[in-house]
């Protein structure tokens, strides 16, 4: 094996006949890592506000724990993408889960000594695990044929269903497992989450071989290997030069922000209309099912009908969801349907936007652009979630949904403009991966 130009890593053998088998194996490893790693975040994040209240001594700071995790996810997106750009997916994902585990340990220490600043630091580092979960969807696309890229992404997104559904239900048993010890019960889930992250990192370190990103670069040829072409500056230039990449960034950011802004305030609105905790749990469970369980359908549609068609579907589903949820009032069935469609619209936007982003930039710049996408998405959603509480308190849940729907207008307009002015390009070089 010869060294890949511009890297210190050997290039993998360029045997296209082995590519389908290799893609299946890598997808299997990523699916397993998502099922396992995706369990770690929900198992603990459900009790983060309670833990923040106990450590700080006031409910007014309860939301800061989750906010710190979101900020950590956003801030760590670019450094992790830079590492993946230079060294491949495996080192970046392993480091992200290691930082997440260190963050979980810091949270437990903060709970034991009642240090709120240390808790915020730990939650920010904990967000690295979420960044790893997000980046795994792009790793699945590295070796996928262009006409199956959205499906490859969607299957990894679907694998998050197990953790998203089971995680919150495991919070109570995880807490009780440390009863009678020096570890506060509300910090117990973070112990388990840290162990899960370490196990997931080990799984990736051992089994994610050869590295999918480095293999894709070798298959793309020497022209894709230069360091200058893989820099963050090159990634920004690639987005600037590609209208479809800009649409993809807007789609992922707007879909995620609309979903988060409406979702975080729905339990409050349901409570205002007499819903108990069990009903709230059912509504949120339906929402999570919409987000993850149907992502393979969205991937199939994005590959068959085109990315822009599914972006239009995302805008439509999210708009209808906002209309139903915002006008439901005491009709809890309508609220549940609205939240389910909100999750379904998020799935359509996330899968189609991620696939379009990967399609639209040169192979060398993809990891940097994908990190930029996650930074943009999480920053926008963090701001949206923070603003949602203010809108809810000042104008009400109905207006919050109306504003969420209005965010979709520029996304839909940009999709129409892109479809008219920038039609699907002719067959590109990376379609050689389709065999």
C-alpha positions as CSV (number, residue, x, y, z in Angstrom):
1,X,0.0,0.0,0.0
2,X,1.3,3.4,-0.9
3,X,0.8,6.5,1.2
4,X,-2.0,8.8,0.2
5,X,-0.7,12.1,-1.0
6,X,-0.9,14.9,1.5
7,X,-1.4,12.5,4.4
8,X,0.7,10.3,6.7
9,X,-1.8,7.4,6.4
10,X,-1.5,4.6,3.9
11,X,-4.1,4.5,1.3
12,X,-6.4,1.4,1.3
13,X,-6.4,-1.0,-1.6
14,X,-8.5,0.5,-4.4
15,X,-10.6,-2.6,-5.1
16,X,-14.0,-1.4,-6.3
17,X,-15.4,-5.0,-6.3
18,X,-15.0,-5.1,-2.5
19,X,-16.8,-1.7,-2.0
20,X,-20.4,-3.0,-1.5
21,X,-19.2,-5.5,1.1
22,X,-17.1,-2.9,2.9
23,X,-19.9,-0.4,2.9
24,X,-22.3,-2.9,4.5
25,X,-19.8,-3.8,7.2
26,X,-19.1,-0.1,8.0
27,X,-22.8,0.6,8.1
28,X,-23.3,-2.3,10.5
29,X,-20.6,-0.9,12.9
30,X,-22.1,2.6,12.7
31,X,-25.6,1.3,13.4
32,X,-24.3,-0.7,16.4
33,X,-22.5,2.4,17.7
34,X,-25.6,4.6,17.2
35,X,-27.8,2.1,19.1
36,X,-25.3,2.0,22.0
37,X,-24.0,5.6,22.0
38,X,-27.5,6.9,21.3
39,X,-28.6,5.3,24.6
40,X,-26.1,7.3,26.7
41,X,-27.4,10.8,26.0
42,X,-31.1,10.3,26.7
43,X,-30.5,8.1,29.8
44,X,-29.0,11.1,31.6
45,X,-30.2,14.2,29.8
46,X,-33.7,13.7,31.1
47,X,-32.5,14.3,34.7
48,X,-30.1,17.1,33.8
49,X,-32.6,19.9,34.8
50,X,-33.3,18.2,38.1
51,X,-29.6,17.8,38.8
52,X,-29.0,21.5,37.9
53,X,-31.7,22.5,40.4
54,X,-30.2,20.4,43.2
55,X,-26.7,21.7,42.6
56,X,-27.6,25.4,42.2
57,X,-30.3,25.5,44.8
58,X,-32.8,27.2,42.5
59,X,-35.2,26.2,39.7
60,X,-34.4,29.3,37.7
61,X,-31.1,27.7,36.6
62,X,-32.5,24.3,35.8
63,X,-32.5,24.9,32.0
64,X,-28.8,25.8,31.9
65,X,-27.6,22.2,32.1
66,X,-29.3,21.2,28.8
67,X,-28.3,24.5,27.3
68,X,-24.6,23.8,28.2
69,X,-24.8,20.4,26.5
70,X,-26.2,22.0,23.3
71,X,-23.5,24.6,23.4
72,X,-20.8,22.0,23.9
73,X,-22.2,20.0,20.9
74,X,-22.0,23.1,18.7
75,X,-18.6,24.3,19.9
76,X,-17.0,20.9,19.5
77,X,-18.4,20.2,16.0
78,X,-15.6,22.1,14.2
79,X,-12.6,20.8,16.1
80,X,-13.8,17.2,15.8
81,X,-14.5,17.8,12.1
82,X,-10.9,19.2,11.7
83,X,-9.5,16.1,13.3
84,X,-11.6,13.8,11.1
85,X,-10.5,15.9,8.1
86,X,-6.8,15.3,9.0
87,X,-6.9,11.8,10.4
88,X,-10.2,10.1,9.4
89,X,-13.6,9.3,11.0
90,X,-12.4,6.8,13.5
91,X,-10.0,9.1,15.6
92,X,-12.6,11.8,15.6
93,X,-15.5,9.6,16.7
94,X,-13.4,7.9,19.4
95,X,-12.2,11.2,20.8
96,X,-15.7,12.6,20.8
97,X,-17.0,9.7,22.9
98,X,-14.0,9.9,25.2
99,X,-14.7,13.6,25.8
100,X,-18.3,12.8,26.4
101,X,-17.3,10.2,29.0
102,X,-15.0,12.7,30.7
103,X,-17.8,15.2,30.8
104,X,-20.1,12.6,32.4
105,X,-17.4,12.0,35.1
106,X,-17.1,15.8,35.6
107,X,-20.9,16.0,36.1
108,X,-20.8,13.3,38.7
109,X,-18.0,15.1,40.6
110,X,-19.9,18.4,40.3
111,X,-23.0,16.8,41.9
112,X,-20.9,15.3,44.7
113,X,-19.3,18.7,45.6
114,X,-22.2,20.9,44.7
115,X,-20.3,23.0,42.2
116,X,-22.6,24.6,39.6
117,X,-19.7,26.0,37.3
118,X,-18.1,22.5,37.3
119,X,-21.5,21.1,36.3
120,X,-21.8,23.4,33.4
121,X,-18.3,22.5,32.2
122,X,-19.1,18.8,32.5
123,X,-22.4,19.2,30.6
124,X,-20.5,21.1,27.8
125,X,-18.0,18.2,27.5
126,X,-20.9,15.8,27.7
127,X,-22.2,17.4,24.5
128,X,-19.3,15.8,22.5
129,X,-21.1,12.5,22.5
130,X,-24.1,14.1,20.8
131,X,-21.6,15.5,18.2
132,X,-20.3,12.0,17.6
133,X,-23.8,10.7,17.2
134,X,-24.5,13.4,14.6
135,X,-21.2,12.9,12.7
136,X,-21.9,9.2,12.4
137,X,-24.6,9.9,9.7
138,X,-21.9,11.4,7.5
139,X,-19.5,8.5,8.1
140,X,-22.2,6.3,6.7
141,X,-22.3,8.4,3.5
142,X,-18.5,8.3,2.8
143,X,-18.5,5.1,0.8
144,X,-22.2,5.0,-0.2
145,X,-23.0,5.1,-3.9
146,X,-24.5,8.6,-4.8
147,X,-27.9,7.1,-5.6
148,X,-28.0,5.3,-2.2
149,X,-26.4,8.0,-0.1
150,X,-29.6,9.3,1.5
151,X,-30.6,5.8,2.5
152,X,-27.2,5.2,4.1
153,X,-27.6,8.3,6.2
154,X,-31.2,7.5,7.1
155,X,-30.4,4.0,8.4
156,X,-27.9,5.4,10.8
157,X,-30.4,8.1,11.9
158,X,-33.0,5.3,12.4
159,X,-30.6,3.4,14.6
160,X,-30.9,6.3,17.2
161,X,-34.5,5.2,17.8
162,X,-33.6,2.6,20.4
163,X,-31.7,5.0,22.6
164,X,-34.2,7.8,22.1
165,X,-37.1,5.6,23.2
166,X,-35.4,3.5,25.9
167,X,-33.1,6.2,27.4
168,X,-35.6,8.3,29.3
169,X,-37.2,5.2,30.7
170,X,-33.9,3.9,32.0
171,X,-33.2,7.1,34.0
172,X,-35.1,6.0,37.1
173,X,-33.4,2.6,37.4
174,X,-30.0,4.1,36.7
175,X,-30.6,6.6,39.5
176,X,-31.7,3.9,41.9
177,X,-28.6,1.8,41.2
178,X,-26.6,4.3,43.2
179,X,-28.9,4.6,46.2
180,X,-27.0,4.5,49.5
181,X,-23.7,5.4,47.9
182,X,-21.7,8.7,47.9
183,X,-22.9,9.4,44.4
184,X,-26.2,11.5,44.3
185,X,-29.0,9.5,42.8
186,X,-29.7,12.1,40.2
187,X,-26.1,11.8,39.0
188,X,-26.3,8.1,38.7
189,X,-27.4,8.1,35.1
190,X,-24.3,10.0,34.1
191,X,-22.1,7.2,35.5
192,X,-23.9,4.7,33.2
193,X,-23.7,7.2,30.3
194,X,-20.0,7.6,30.7
195,X,-19.5,3.8,30.7
196,X,-21.7,3.6,27.5
197,X,-19.6,6.2,25.8
198,X,-16.4,4.4,26.6
199,X,-17.8,1.2,25.3
200,X,-19.0,2.9,22.1
201,X,-15.6,4.5,21.5
202,X,-13.9,1.1,22.0
203,X,-16.3,-0.5,19.5
204,X,-15.5,2.2,16.9
205,X,-11.7,2.0,17.5
206,X,-11.6,-1.7,17.0
207,X,-14.2,-2.3,14.3
208,X,-14.4,0.8,12.1
209,X,-11.6,-0.3,9.8
210,X,-10.5,0.6,7.2
211,X,-11.5,4.2,7.9
212,X,-14.4,5.1,5.6
213,X,-13.3,8.7,5.0
214,X,-9.7,7.8,4.2
215,X,-10.9,5.0,1.9
216,X,-13.2,7.4,0.1
217,X,-10.4,9.8,-0.5
218,X,-8.2,7.1,-1.9
219,X,-11.0,6.0,-4.3
220,X,-11.5,9.6,-5.3
221,X,-7.9,9.8,-6.6
222,X,-4.8,12.0,-5.9
223,X,-6.6,15.3,-6.8
224,X,-8.7,14.9,-3.6
225,X,-5.8,14.3,-1.2
226,X,-4.2,17.8,-0.8
227,X,-4.2,19.3,2.7
228,X,-5.3,22.7,1.3
229,X,-8.3,21.2,-0.3
230,X,-9.4,19.7,3.1
231,X,-9.1,22.9,5.2
232,X,-12.0,24.7,6.9
233,X,-11.3,27.6,4.5
234,X,-11.7,25.3,1.6
235,X,-15.0,24.0,3.1
236,X,-16.3,27.5,3.4
237,X,-15.3,28.3,-0.1
238,X,-17.0,25.1,-1.3
239,X,-20.3,26.1,0.4
240,X,-20.0,29.6,-1.1
241,X,-19.5,28.2,-4.6
242,X,-22.3,25.6,-4.4
243,X,-25.9,26.9,-4.2
244,X,-27.1,23.4,-3.3
245,X,-24.7,23.3,-0.4
246,X,-26.1,26.6,0.9
247,X,-29.7,25.2,0.6
248,X,-28.6,22.0,2.5
249,X,-27.2,24.1,5.3
250,X,-30.3,26.2,5.5
251,X,-32.5,23.1,5.4
252,X,-30.8,21.3,8.2
253,X,-30.6,24.4,10.4
254,X,-34.2,25.5,9.9
255,X,-35.7,22.1,10.2
256,X,-33.8,21.5,13.5
257,X,-34.5,24.9,14.9
258,X,-38.2,24.7,14.1
259,X,-38.5,21.3,15.7
260,X,-36.6,22.1,18.8
261,X,-38.4,25.5,19.4
262,X,-41.8,23.9,19.3
263,X,-41.0,20.6,21.0
264,X,-39.4,22.1,24.1
265,X,-42.5,24.2,24.9
266,X,-45.1,21.5,24.1
267,X,-45.0,19.8,27.5
268,X,-45.7,23.3,29.1
269,X,-48.6,23.9,26.8
270,X,-50.0,20.4,27.4
271,X,-49.8,21.1,31.2
272,X,-51.7,24.3,30.8
273,X,-54.5,22.3,29.2
274,X,-54.7,19.7,31.9
275,X,-52.5,16.9,30.5
276,X,-50.8,14.7,33.1
277,X,-47.2,13.4,32.9
278,X,-48.3,10.1,31.3
279,X,-50.0,11.9,28.5
280,X,-47.1,14.3,28.0
281,X,-44.8,11.2,27.8
282,X,-47.0,9.6,25.2
283,X,-47.0,12.7,23.1
284,X,-43.2,13.1,23.2
285,X,-42.8,9.4,22.5
286,X,-44.9,9.8,19.4
287,X,-42.8,12.8,18.4
288,X,-39.6,10.8,18.8
289,X,-41.0,8.0,16.7
290,X,-41.7,10.5,14.0
291,X,-38.1,11.7,14.2
292,X,-36.3,8.4,13.9
293,X,-38.5,5.4,13.1
294,X,-39.4,6.6,9.6
295,X,-36.1,8.0,8.5
296,X,-35.4,5.0,6.1
297,X,-38.6,6.0,4.3
298,X,-37.3,9.6,3.9
299,X,-33.9,8.2,2.7
300,X,-35.6,6.1,0.1
301,X,-37.7,9.0,-1.1
302,X,-34.7,11.3,-1.2
303,X,-32.8,8.8,-3.4
304,X,-35.8,8.1,-5.7
305,X,-37.5,11.4,-6.0
306,X,-34.5,13.7,-5.4
307,X,-33.2,15.8,-2.4
308,X,-35.2,18.9,-3.3
309,X,-38.5,17.1,-3.4
310,X,-38.0,15.8,0.1
311,X,-36.9,19.2,1.3
312,X,-40.3,20.4,0.0
313,X,-42.0,17.6,1.9
314,X,-40.1,18.6,5.0
315,X,-41.4,22.2,4.7
316,X,-44.9,21.0,4.2
317,X,-44.9,18.5,7.1
318,X,-43.4,21.1,9.5
319,X,-45.9,23.7,8.4
320,X,-48.9,21.4,9.0
321,X,-47.4,20.3,12.3
322,X,-47.1,23.9,13.5
323,X,-50.7,24.6,12.4
324,X,-52.1,21.5,14.2
325,X,-50.0,22.0,17.4
326,X,-50.5,25.7,17.6
327,X,-54.3,25.5,17.3
328,X,-54.9,22.3,19.3
329,X,-55.7,23.9,22.7
330,X,-57.3,21.3,24.9
331,X,-57.5,18.8,22.0
332,X,-54.7,16.5,23.1
333,X,-55.2,14.1,20.1
334,X,-54.5,17.1,17.8
335,X,-51.4,18.0,19.8
336,X,-50.1,14.4,19.5
337,X,-50.7,14.4,15.7
338,X,-49.0,17.8,15.4
339,X,-45.9,16.6,17.4
340,X,-45.7,13.4,15.4
341,X,-45.7,15.3,12.1
342,X,-43.1,17.7,13.6
343,X,-40.8,14.7,14.1
344,X,-41.6,13.4,10.6
345,X,-40.8,16.8,9.0
346,X,-37.5,17.0,11.0
347,X,-36.6,13.5,9.7
348,X,-37.3,14.6,6.1
349,X,-35.2,17.8,6.4
350,X,-32.3,16.1,8.2
351,X,-31.9,13.2,5.9
352,X,-32.4,15.1,2.6
353,X,-30.4,18.1,3.8
354,X,-27.5,15.9,4.9
355,X,-27.5,13.9,1.7
356,X,-27.6,17.1,-0.4
357,X,-24.8,18.7,1.5
358,X,-22.6,15.6,0.9
359,X,-23.5,15.6,-2.8
360,X,-22.8,19.2,-3.4
361,X,-19.2,19.7,-2.2
362,X,-15.9,18.1,-3.3
363,X,-14.9,15.0,-1.5
364,X,-11.9,16.6,0.1
365,X,-13.9,19.4,1.7
366,X,-16.8,17.2,2.9
367,X,-15.7,16.6,6.5
368,X,-15.0,20.3,7.1
369,X,-18.4,21.3,5.6
370,X,-20.2,18.6,7.6
371,X,-18.7,20.0,10.8
372,X,-19.8,23.5,9.8
373,X,-23.3,22.1,9.2
374,X,-23.5,20.7,12.7
375,X,-22.1,23.9,14.2
376,X,-24.7,25.9,12.4
377,X,-27.6,23.6,13.2
378,X,-26.9,23.3,16.9
379,X,-26.2,27.0,17.3
380,X,-29.4,28.0,15.6
381,X,-31.4,25.4,17.6
382,X,-29.8,26.6,20.9
383,X,-30.9,30.1,20.2
384,X,-34.3,29.0,19.0
385,X,-34.9,26.9,22.2
386,X,-33.8,29.8,24.4
387,X,-36.1,32.3,22.5
388,X,-39.0,29.8,22.6
389,X,-39.5,30.3,26.4
390,X,-39.6,34.1,25.9
391,X,-42.1,33.8,23.1
392,X,-44.2,31.4,25.1
393,X,-44.3,33.6,28.2
394,X,-45.0,36.8,26.2
395,X,-47.3,35.7,23.4
396,X,-48.3,32.1,23.9
397,X,-47.8,28.7,22.3
398,X,-49.9,29.5,19.2
399,X,-47.6,32.4,18.3
400,X,-44.6,30.2,18.9
401,X,-45.9,27.8,16.3
402,X,-46.7,30.6,13.9
403,X,-43.1,31.9,14.2
404,X,-41.8,28.4,13.6
405,X,-43.9,28.1,10.5
406,X,-42.6,31.5,9.3
407,X,-39.0,30.2,9.6
408,X,-39.9,27.7,6.9
409,X,-40.8,30.3,4.3
410,X,-37.2,31.3,3.3
411,X,-36.2,27.6,3.3
412,X,-39.0,26.7,0.9
413,X,-38.3,29.8,-1.3
414,X,-34.6,29.0,-1.5
415,X,-35.5,25.4,-2.5
416,X,-37.8,26.6,-5.3
417,X,-35.1,29.1,-6.5
418,X,-32.4,26.4,-6.4
419,X,-34.6,24.0,-8.4
420,X,-35.2,26.6,-11.1
421,X,-31.8,28.2,-11.4
422,X,-29.5,25.3,-10.4
423,X,-30.9,22.0,-11.7
424,X,-29.4,18.6,-10.8
425,X,-25.8,18.6,-12.3
426,X,-24.6,16.1,-14.8
427,X,-23.0,12.9,-13.6
428,X,-20.1,13.8,-11.3
429,X,-16.7,12.1,-10.7
430,X,-17.7,10.6,-7.3
431,X,-20.4,8.6,-9.0
432,X,-17.6,6.2,-9.8
433,X,-18.4,4.9,-6.3
434,X,-21.7,3.5,-7.6
435,X,-19.7,0.9,-9.5
